[in-house]
Amino acid sequence: MVYSMTGFGRGEAENEYIKFTVEIKSVNHRYSDIIVKGGKRALVFEENIKKIVKEHITRGRVEIYINYEKKEMSDYKIVPDFQLMDNYHGVLKEIIARYGLRDDISVGLVSKFPDAIKLEANEADEELIWNCLENACTSAIEKLVGMRLVEGEKLVKDVVMRKGLIEESLDSIEKISPEIVETHKNKMIERIRELLDSDVEIDESRINQEIAVYADKTNITEEIVRLKSHFEQLITILGSGGSIGRKLDFLLQEMNREVNTIGSKSPDIDISNYVISMKSELEKIREQIQNIE
């Protein structure tokens, strides 16, 4: 499968203490560049987050935005101080015994005394926080990868379509190229006859020598063969999937080199027009593969 480097994903997860919302966006980049943005509660797990991302994404600039919400009262717990309440209860019983009062000690009474019941900070376990954040990150990454896959398939279709257009131009060039030498020979003979008297005998051997040199200079058979080979490699690489952007970029440089050579070797105006069309399509392919992982 081929992945685009452009995509977006959003994931949420929560537990009894905290809720995480993670948004991830990625764009094309020459290498892998992962940036994590969030509060200190999230940034302590920055390396863990980057590790998860690298398991799914090998190339591109990835920006991760983390937002978290503490649940109401999740940072505190109510704790009874039984030792203190025992002391309060003992004092109350002494008062009752001393003054002969009716025993009317209730829970409500004891719990109202200072510090009998108090709030203590309730720090959530680090593992619980990470598990929640990991779930949110995983969900966001899955959606991001899914979007990158859809975009990647569209890019492949476009590249294959444009490759077909280039092949059509190359086929036309291949049909025209054998005629170039013969056309040049006829024009040369005609020009010589215009310049010399009609009764002057033309040295055919000399003409043939000049044509042979011209044919060698304008021969584009090797370039055509190599370009066809590059087309096959293009399809093979696209079919291999994975991180193929750099391979495609290198291959496209080779294809451009062959097309430029064809253009420089051939003096034919029709071939020149086909070369311009091919270079235009190659540039469009280059723009597309810049977004392929």
PEVEN-V52035 format. One record per backbone hydrogen bond with DSSP energy under -0.5 kcal/mol. CO is the residue of the C=O (numbers start at 0). NH is the residue of the N-H. E is the energy in kcal/mol with one decimal. If there is no record, write none. Layout:
co & nh & e
CO & NH & E
CO & NH & E
This chain:
co & nh & e
0 & 241 & -2.4
2 & 292 & -3.1
6 & 25 & -2.3
8 & 23 & -3.1
10 & 21 & -3.2
12 & 19 & -3.1
16 & 70 & -2.2
17 & 14 & -2.3
18 & 68 & -2.4
19 & 12 & -2.0
20 & 66 & -2.7
21 & 10 & -2.8
22 & 64 & -3.2
23 & 8 & -2.6
24 & 62 & -2.8
25 & 6 & -1.7
26 & 60 & -2.4
30 & 32 & -0.6
30 & 59 & -2.3
32 & 61 & -3.4
34 & 63 & -3.1
36 & 65 & -2.9
38 & 41 & -1.3
38 & 42 & -2.6
39 & 43 & -1.3
41 & 44 & -2.1
42 & 45 & -1.8
44 & 48 & -2.4
45 & 49 & -2.5
46 & 50 & -2.0
47 & 51 & -1.8
48 & 52 & -2.1
49 & 53 & -2.4
50 & 54 & -1.1
51 & 55 & -0.5
52 & 55 & -1.6
52 & 56 & -2.6
59 & 32 & -2.3
59 & 61 & -0.7
60 & 26 & -2.1
60 & 62 & -0.5
61 & 34 & -3.2
62 & 24 & -2.2
62 & 64 & -0.5
63 & 36 & -3.3
63 & 65 & -0.5
64 & 22 & -2.5
66 & 20 & -3.0
68 & 18 & -2.2
70 & 73 & -2.4
72 & 75 & -1.3
74 & 121 & -4.2
76 & 78 & -0.5
76 & 119 & -2.6
78 & 117 & -2.3
79 & 81 & -1.1
80 & 84 & -2.5
81 & 85 & -2.6
82 & 86 & -1.7
83 & 87 & -2.5
84 & 88 & -3.0
85 & 89 & -2.6
86 & 90 & -2.4
87 & 91 & -2.4
88 & 92 & -2.2
89 & 93 & -1.9
90 & 94 & -2.1
91 & 95 & -2.2
92 & 96 & -2.5
93 & 97 & -2.5
94 & 98 & -2.1
95 & 99 & -1.0
95 & 100 & -1.7
101 & 103 & -0.8
103 & 105 & -0.6
105 & 109 & -2.2
106 & 110 & -2.8
107 & 111 & -0.8
108 & 111 & -0.7
109 & 112 & -1.2
112 & 115 & -1.9
115 & 80 & -3.3
117 & 78 & -3.3
119 & 76 & -2.4
120 & 122 & -0.6
124 & 128 & -1.9
125 & 129 & -2.6
126 & 130 & -2.6
127 & 131 & -1.7
128 & 132 & -2.5
129 & 133 & -3.4
130 & 134 & -1.9
131 & 135 & -1.8
132 & 136 & -2.6
133 & 137 & -2.9
134 & 138 & -2.1
135 & 139 & -2.1
136 & 140 & -2.8
137 & 141 & -2.3
138 & 142 & -1.7
139 & 143 & -2.3
140 & 144 & -3.2
141 & 145 & -2.1
142 & 146 & -2.1
143 & 147 & -2.5
144 & 148 & -2.2
145 & 149 & -2.0
146 & 150 & -2.5
147 & 3 & -2.7
147 & 151 & -2.2
148 & 152 & -2.3
149 & 153 & -1.6
150 & 154 & -2.1
151 & 155 & -2.2
152 & 156 & -2.0
153 & 157 & -2.0
154 & 158 & -2.6
155 & 159 & -2.8
156 & 160 & -2.2
157 & 161 & -2.3
158 & 162 & -2.2
159 & 163 & -1.8
160 & 164 & -1.5
161 & 165 & -2.0
162 & 166 & -2.3
163 & 167 & -1.9
164 & 168 & -1.8
165 & 169 & -2.5
166 & 170 & -2.6
167 & 171 & -1.8
168 & 172 & -2.2
169 & 173 & -2.6
170 & 174 & -1.6
171 & 175 & -1.7
172 & 176 & -2.8
173 & 177 & -0.6
175 & 178 & -1.8
175 & 179 & -0.6
176 & 179 & -1.1
176 & 180 & -0.6
177 & 181 & -0.7
178 & 182 & -2.5
179 & 183 & -2.4
180 & 184 & -2.4
181 & 185 & -2.3
182 & 186 & -2.2
183 & 187 & -2.3
184 & 188 & -2.5
185 & 189 & -2.4
186 & 190 & -2.3
187 & 191 & -2.4
188 & 192 & -2.3
189 & 193 & -1.6
190 & 194 & -1.6
191 & 195 & -2.2
196 & 199 & -1.8
201 & 203 & -1.2
202 & 206 & -2.1
203 & 207 & -2.9
204 & 208 & -2.0
205 & 209 & -2.1
206 & 210 & -2.6
207 & 211 & -2.3
208 & 212 & -2.1
209 & 213 & -2.4
210 & 214 & -3.1
211 & 215 & -2.0
212 & 216 & -2.1
213 & 217 & -2.0
214 & 218 & -0.6
215 & 218 & -0.6
219 & 223 & -2.2
220 & 224 & -2.5
221 & 225 & -2.6
222 & 226 & -2.4
223 & 227 & -2.2
224 & 228 & -1.9
225 & 229 & -2.3
226 & 230 & -1.8
227 & 231 & -1.7
228 & 232 & -2.2
229 & 233 & -2.4
230 & 234 & -1.9
231 & 235 & -2.2
232 & 236 & -2.9
233 & 237 & -2.4
234 & 238 & -1.9
235 & 239 & -1.1
236 & 239 & -0.6
236 & 240 & -1.0
241 & 2 & -0.5
241 & 243 & -1.2
243 & 247 & -2.4
244 & 248 & -2.1
245 & 249 & -2.2
246 & 250 & -2.5
247 & 251 & -2.6
248 & 252 & -1.5
249 & 253 & -1.6
250 & 254 & -2.2
251 & 255 & -2.5
252 & 256 & -2.0
253 & 257 & -2.0
254 & 258 & -2.2
255 & 259 & -2.6
256 & 260 & -2.0
257 & 261 & -2.2
258 & 262 & -2.2
259 & 263 & -2.2
260 & 264 & -2.1
261 & 265 & -2.0
267 & 271 & -2.1
268 & 272 & -1.9
269 & 273 & -2.1
270 & 274 & -2.6
271 & 275 & -2.1
272 & 276 & -2.0
273 & 277 & -2.5
274 & 278 & -2.7
275 & 279 & -1.9
276 & 280 & -2.0
277 & 281 & -2.4
278 & 282 & -2.0
279 & 283 & -1.6
280 & 284 & -2.2
281 & 285 & -2.6
282 & 286 & -2.1
283 & 287 & -1.7
284 & 288 & -2.8
285 & 289 & -1.0
287 & 290 & -1.8
288 & 291 & -1.2
290 & 4 & -3.2
